[in-house]
Amino acid sequence: MMPSLCPDVSPEDRVRIRQAVLVKYEQVARSPQGQFRYPVGRQGLAGLGYDLALTDRLPADVLDGFVGVGNPLAPGAPSPGEHVLELGCGTGVDALLAALLVGSAGFVAGLEYSPALARRAEANRSRAGLGNVAFCLGSAEALPYGDAAFDLALSNGVFNLVVDKAAALAEAFRVLRPGGRLAVSDQIRLGPPPQDHAAMVASWFT
C-alpha cells in the first residue's frame, strides 16, 4: 500500500482543509480576479503559452474563468478520437480546449470538487456548444470512473489542493489505459512549511 504523503494531517484537519477549499472556490466561481497571486483569465492563458488559435475558438467570457498555474496541454496535446480526463476542471477551460482537440470522435470528462465551479463549467460547456465533454462532481482521491477508461489525464493546479496526494495519483493511474499519459501542471512550496500546525492548515492552498 502506498504511504500517505500527508501523515501529519488529522481526519479533523482534512475536513477543515476541504471545507476551506470549497469556500475559496465558491468565490472563484463568481470571479477569479483578485483571488490568486498570478494572472488569470485570458492574460493567464497567454502568459502560459496556450495556442491562441485554439483558445480563440472559445467565447471570451469562458476564457475569463481560467485559473491554471501551467499548460498541461503543452507536453502532448490530445489527439483526435482520444478519451481525456481533467482532474479538478474548475470552470472547464482546459477540458473544453481538449474537447476541441479530440473532436467529435473523442470525449472529455471534467471532474470537479466544488459544486459552484462544476455549475460554471457546465454553463461554459453550453456557451461553447460542445457535446463531447461532460462535467461531474467528485474527488480526485476516489474517481467515479472505471479502470483503463482514458488515454490522457490532465491536472492544472489541483494536486496541491488534494489532501491525500498518494491516493489521487494512484487513482489517476488506475483510470489510464496501458500507455496512457498523465500531464500535470502544479505549484510547490519552496522552503519549510509553517511550524504552527493551525497555520499549516490555514495556508494549505495559498
N, C-alpha and C positions, 0 to 999 in steps of 0.2 A: 504494500500500500504506500502510495506517495506521501511523504511527510507534509504537514501543513507548512505553508510559507508565512503564516502569521500566528505562531504558537502562543504569543503573549496577549492575544485578543480574546477576551472572555465572551461567553454567549451574550451577556448583557451588553457588552461593548459592540458586538456585531449588530445587535438590534439598533443601538444608538447610531452607529455609522450608517446603516442602511436607511434609517429614517432621515438622517441629515442629508443624505444624497437625494432622497425623494423631495425634501423641502427645497433644496438648492435648485433641482432641475424642474420643479414646478415653476420657478421664476424664469429659468432659461427658456422654457416652452413659450412663455409670453414674449420674451425678448432676450437674446443673449448679450445685448450691448451692456457693457459695464460689469459683466459677471466674471470676466476672465482677465488674465494678465497678458494675453496675446490677442492678435487680431482675429476677428470672427467674420462671418458672412462672406461677401464677395471679396473683401480685402484679404481675408484669411485664405481663401481658395487660391487667389492669385499669388500670394506670398509663398504658398506651399507647393507651387509648381503644377497645379492642376492644368489639364489641357483646356484652354479657354474655348476651343471649338466644341468641346464636349459639354462644358458647364453652361455655355450659352444656349444649349438645347433645352435647358430647364428655365421655368419662369423666374424672374429676378427676385420675387418675394419668397420663393422656395429657397434660393441660394442664401438669402439673408439669414436663415436659421442655422447655417453651418457653424459648428464649434470645434472642429477637429484640431488635433495637435500635429498632424502629419498627413502624408498622402499614401495610404495603403494600396492605392491602385498603381503606384509608380513601379514597384518591384516586378509586376507582371499582371497587366490588366486581364480581366476575364475575357474568354473567347466566346464567340457566338455559340449558343447552344448549351453553355455550361450552367450548372446549378451553384448558386452563390449564397452564403450566409453572412449577414453582418451582425456581429455581436455588439449590442448596445448601439442601436442605429440612430438614436437621437431623433432629430427631425426628419431623418431619412435621406439626406443629400447623397451620401456615399452609396446607399442602396439604390437610389434612383439612377445615379450615374452608371452603376454596374448593370442595372436593368437595360439601359440604353445600349451597353456594350454586348450583352448576351443575346439581345434581340428576342423576337417572338418565339424562337425555338428553345430559349433558355428560361431560367426562373431565378428570382432573388427573394430570399426570406430575410426580413429585418426583425430582430429580437430586441425588445426594449423593456427595461425595468420600470421606468416611470410612466404611469398612465397618461399624464399630461403630454409627454413627448410622443408617446405612441399615437395619441389622438392627432397631434400636429403632423406626424409622419403620414398618417392616413389621409389627412386633408391635403398634404403636399402631393401624395400619390394621385389623388383625384385631380388636383390642379395640373399635374404633369400629363395626365391622360394615359398612364401606363398600366397595362393589365397583366404584366408578367412579374409583378412584385407584390408581396403581401407582408403585412406587419402584424406582430402579435406580442403580447405581454409575456415576460418570463425572465428567468435568471440565468446568467452565464454559468452558474455553478450547477445547474440541473436543466440542460437543454431539452425542450419538448420535441425532439426530432429523433428519428431512428438512426441506427448505425449506418455509416458509409453513405450518407444522403447527399453530400456536397462535394464539388470539385475544388472549391475555394472558400475559405473563411476569412473575413475581414474584421478588423477591430481598429478603432481610431479613438485613442484616449479613454479606453474603457477598463483595461486590466488594472490600472492604478486605482480605480474605484472599487473593484471587487475585493471582498474581504478574504475569501478562500481562493487564492490565485491558483494553487495546485489543482483544485477541483475544476476550476474554469478551464485551465489548459488541458486537463485530461478529457473534459467534455468536448472541447474543440477538436481534439484529435480523434475522439470516438466517432463524431459525425462526418469526418472527412473520409472520402473514398481512398483506397490504396493509390499512392502517388499524388494525393490532393495537397493543396498548398495552404499555409497559414500566413497571412500578411498582417502584421501588427505595427501600428504607429502608436507610440505612447511617450509618457514623460516619467522621469525618475527623480528622486530627491538626491541631491549631492550634499554630502556632509552628514553628520549624526542626526538622528531623529530627536524630537523633543524629549527631554528627560522626564518631564512630568507626564504621567500616564493620561490624565484628563486632557492635557494639551495635545498629546498624540492623537487621541480620538477626535478632538475638535478640529484638528488641522489635517484630517485624513486625505482630503482631496483638494487642498488649497495650494 
